[in-house]
Amino acid sequence: MNVSDYFKLKAAKVDEWLGRLLPAEDEAPETIHQAMRYSIFAGGKRLRPILAIATGEVFGAEERELMPAACALEMIHTYSLIHDDLPAMDNDQWRRGRPTCHVKFGEAIAILAGDALLTQAFLTLAGYETANLDRKIRVISEVARAAATTRALIGGQVLDIESEGKQITSEQLEAIHRAKTGALIRCSVQIGAILGNANESQLNLLTKYGEKAGLAFQVADDLLDETATSEELGKTAGKDAASQKATYTAFYGLNGAREMAARLCQEAIDAAKCVERDVRMLESIASFIVERKS
């Protein structure tokens, strides 16, 4: 199966599970549940849950554990996008080709929708059935660590905000994006491996794959922000440059960023190959990350 067909198949599966795991739109209070579903079903790539699924499938992880964990990652990712778009943050009007959550529902409901998705993610992780409680606790711990402040999602967002308009080093640039973007992508691969009972050597190699793929994703994002149109992106193009954000294209130029994305992609693939399992889909996903057009 090629990577495009794989994404379509698994994204549909993720959406099916999300539909069951999230409160219904008509469940009181209706407005918050409508806002949560509006944002999560806005048509994203589902990269993070699909990375978890693809990694779990390498080791034969059970669907009853893998799918709830994968969906929890998408809930956390979507919460971060809702908050990222807020007027106090990036003040974006468009996300995935339609009005952002705060434009559609108002700022207060958007804040609460993000809060609710983060909370729902951990309800989902706590609630799935398993015969191995130690493994479940480890998954919850890894997801919480990736969403937190130390070398993680929220901490990376803080560093990103504080770097706007400032000259930073290449080490600081990498620290921002290892945390802001990379932590959740790395975690996606890790929980797939954990749920499939990968050994520690395999987990370490896949952690390296996730780290390299996460950075490659951000470099590719920075390139798209400079070269793609708003229609292609489904959000406002060129906004990072206008906000004087720390980006790989600003630091290395377009050609340098392209070379870096290609190198990171190859390093991710090389790490995955050392697992000595059938990792062809993980290799294809790494290539997709740097070749995508949106």
C-alpha positions in Angstrom: 0.0 0.0 0.0 1.4 3.4 -0.9 1.6 6.1 1.8 -1.3 8.2 0.3 -3.7 5.3 0.5 -2.4 4.4 3.9 -3.1 7.9 5.2 -6.7 7.8 3.8 -7.4 4.4 5.3 -6.0 5.2 8.7 -7.4 8.7 8.9 -10.9 7.3 8.3 -10.3 4.8 11.1 -9.1 7.6 13.4 -12.1 9.7 12.6 -14.4 6.8 13.3 -12.9 6.3 16.7 -12.8 10.1 17.5 -16.5 10.2 16.6 -17.2 7.6 19.4 -14.7 8.9 21.9 -15.8 12.6 21.9 -19.1 13.8 23.4 -21.9 14.2 20.9 -22.8 17.7 19.6 -26.2 17.5 21.2 -24.9 16.5 24.6 -25.1 19.4 27.1 -23.5 21.8 27.1 -23.9 21.7 23.4 -21.8 24.7 22.4 -18.5 23.3 23.9 -19.0 19.9 22.2 -19.8 21.5 18.9 -16.6 23.6 19.1 -14.5 20.6 20.0 -15.9 18.6 17.1 -15.7 21.6 14.7 -12.0 21.8 15.3 -11.1 18.1 15.4 -13.1 17.3 12.3 -11.7 20.2 10.3 -9.8 17.8 7.9 -6.3 17.5 9.3 -3.7 15.0 8.1 -3.9 12.9 11.3 -0.1 12.5 11.1 0.4 12.0 14.9 -2.2 9.2 15.3 -1.1 7.6 12.1 2.5 7.5 13.2 1.4 5.8 16.4 -0.7 3.3 14.4 2.1 2.6 11.9 4.6 2.1 14.7 2.2 -0.1 16.7 1.5 -2.2 13.6 5.2 -2.9 13.2 5.0 -4.8 16.6 1.5 -6.2 16.4 -0.1 -3.8 18.9 -3.8 -4.4 19.8 -6.3 -2.1 18.2 -8.3 -1.7 21.5 -5.2 0.0 23.0 -3.6 1.5 20.0 -6.6 3.5 18.6 -7.7 5.3 21.8 -4.0 6.3 22.4 -3.7 7.5 18.8 -6.9 9.5 19.1 -5.8 11.1 22.4 -2.7 12.4 20.5 -5.0 14.0 17.9 -7.1 15.6 20.7 -3.9 17.1 22.2 -2.7 18.3 18.8 -6.0 19.9 18.0 -6.2 21.7 21.4 -2.7 23.1 20.8 -3.9 24.5 17.4 -7.0 26.1 18.8 -4.9 27.9 21.4 -2.1 28.7 18.9 -4.7 30.5 16.7 -6.1 32.7 19.5 -5.7 36.5 19.4 -3.2 36.4 22.3 -1.0 33.9 20.4 -0.8 33.9 16.6 -4.2 35.6 16.0 -5.0 33.4 13.0 -8.4 33.7 11.2 -8.1 30.5 9.2 -7.2 26.9 9.9 -7.5 24.0 7.5 -9.4 26.2 5.1 -12.1 27.5 7.4 -12.6 30.0 10.2 -10.6 29.2 13.3 -12.4 28.1 16.4 -12.4 31.5 18.1 -13.7 33.2 15.0 -16.5 30.6 14.8 -17.5 30.3 18.4 -15.8 33.3 20.2 -12.6 33.5 22.2 -14.0 32.2 25.5 -15.5 29.0 24.0 -12.3 28.4 21.9 -10.2 28.6 25.1 -12.5 26.1 26.8 -12.7 23.9 23.7 -8.9 23.5 23.8 -9.0 22.9 27.6 -11.7 20.3 27.0 -9.8 18.4 24.3 -6.7 18.2 26.5 -8.8 16.8 29.3 -10.7 14.4 27.0 -7.4 13.1 25.8 -6.4 12.0 29.3 -9.9 10.6 30.0 -9.5 8.5 26.9 -6.1 7.3 27.9 -7.3 6.5 31.4 -10.4 4.7 30.1 -9.2 2.3 27.5 -9.3 -1.5 28.3 -6.0 -3.3 28.7 -4.6 -6.4 30.4 -1.3 -4.6 31.1 -1.7 -1.7 33.5 2.0 -1.0 33.7 2.1 -0.5 29.9 -0.9 1.8 30.2 0.7 3.9 32.9 3.8 4.2 30.8 1.8 5.4 27.8 -0.1 8.0 29.9 3.2 9.2 31.4 4.9 9.6 27.9 1.9 11.6 26.6 1.8 13.8 29.6 5.5 14.4 29.4 5.2 15.4 25.7 2.4 17.9 26.4 4.1 19.6 29.3 6.7 22.4 29.7 10.1 20.8 29.9 11.4 20.0 26.4 7.7 19.6 25.5 4.8 21.2 23.7 3.9 24.0 26.1 7.5 24.8 26.9 8.3 25.0 23.2 5.4 27.4 22.6 6.8 29.7 25.4 10.3 29.6 23.8 8.7 30.4 20.4 6.9 33.4 21.8 9.9 34.7 23.7 12.1 34.5 20.6 9.9 36.6 18.3 11.9 39.5 16.9 15.1 38.4 18.5 18.3 37.0 17.1 18.8 33.4 18.4 21.4 30.6 17.9 20.9 27.5 15.9 20.8 25.6 19.2 18.0 27.7 20.5 16.1 27.3 17.2 16.3 23.5 17.5 15.3 23.6 21.2 12.1 25.5 20.3 11.1 23.0 17.6 12.2 19.8 19.3 9.7 20.8 22.0 6.9 22.7 20.2 6.5 20.4 17.2 8.8 17.5 17.8 7.7 16.3 21.2 4.3 15.2 20.2 5.6 13.6 17.0 8.3 11.7 18.9 5.7 10.6 21.5 3.4 9.3 18.8 6.1 6.9 17.7 7.1 6.0 21.2 3.6 5.0 22.4 3.1 2.9 19.3 6.3 1.0 20.1 5.3 0.7 23.8 1.9 -0.7 23.0 3.5 -3.2 20.7 6.0 -4.3 23.5 9.1 -3.2 21.6 12.3 -3.8 23.5 14.3 -0.9 24.9 16.8 -1.0 22.0 14.0 -0.8 19.4 12.3 2.0 21.4 15.5 4.0 21.5 15.9 3.7 17.7 12.3 4.7 17.1 12.6 7.6 19.5 15.5 8.8 17.3 13.3 8.3 14.3 10.6 10.4 15.9 13.0 13.1 16.9 14.4 13.4 13.4 11.0 13.2 11.8 9.6 15.9 14.1 12.3 18.3 13.2 11.9 17.5 9.5 8.2 18.3 9.8 9.0 21.7 11.3 11.6 22.5 8.6 9.1 21.5 5.9 6.4 23.6 7.6 8.7 26.6 7.5 9.4 26.0 3.8 5.7 25.8 3.1 5.0 29.0 5.0 7.4 30.7 2.6 6.6 29.1 -0.6 2.9 27.9 -0.6 -0.2 30.0 -1.0 -2.9 30.5 1.7 -5.2 28.3 -0.3 -2.7 25.5 -0.5 -2.0 25.7 3.3 -5.6 26.3 4.4 -4.2 29.1 6.7 -2.5 32.4 6.3 0.8 32.0 4.4 3.8 34.1 5.3 2.6 34.8 8.8 5.7 33.5 10.5 7.9 35.9 8.7 5.5 38.7 9.3 5.6 37.9 13.0 9.4 37.7 13.0 9.2 34.2 14.3 12.3 31.9 14.6 12.1 29.7 11.5 14.5 27.4 9.7 14.0 29.4 6.5 14.9 32.7 8.2 18.0 31.1 9.7 19.3 29.0 6.8 17.5 30.3 3.7 15.3 28.2 1.4 18.0 26.1 0.0 19.7 25.4 3.4 16.3 24.5 4.9 15.6 22.1 2.0 18.9 20.4 2.5 18.3 20.1 6.2 14.8 18.6 5.7 16.3 16.0 3.4 19.1 15.2 5.8 16.7 14.8 8.8 14.4 12.6 6.7 17.3 10.3 5.8 18.5 10.2 9.4 15.0 9.2 10.5 14.8 6.4 7.9 18.3 5.1 8.9 17.2 4.9 12.5 14.0 3.0 11.7 15.9 0.5 9.5 18.1 -0.5 12.4 15.0 -1.8 14.2 15.2 -4.8 11.9 11.4 -5.1 11.4 9.2 -4.2 8.5 9.4 -0.4 8.8 8.6 0.4 5.1 5.6 2.5 6.0 7.6 4.5 8.6 10.1 5.2 5.9 7.4 6.3 3.6 5.9 8.6 6.2 9.3 10.2 6.8 9.5 11.0 3.1 5.9 12.2 3.1 6.7 14.6 5.9 9.3 16.5 3.8 7.6 16.2 0.4 4.0 17.2 1.4 2.4 20.3 -0.2 0.3 21.5 2.8 
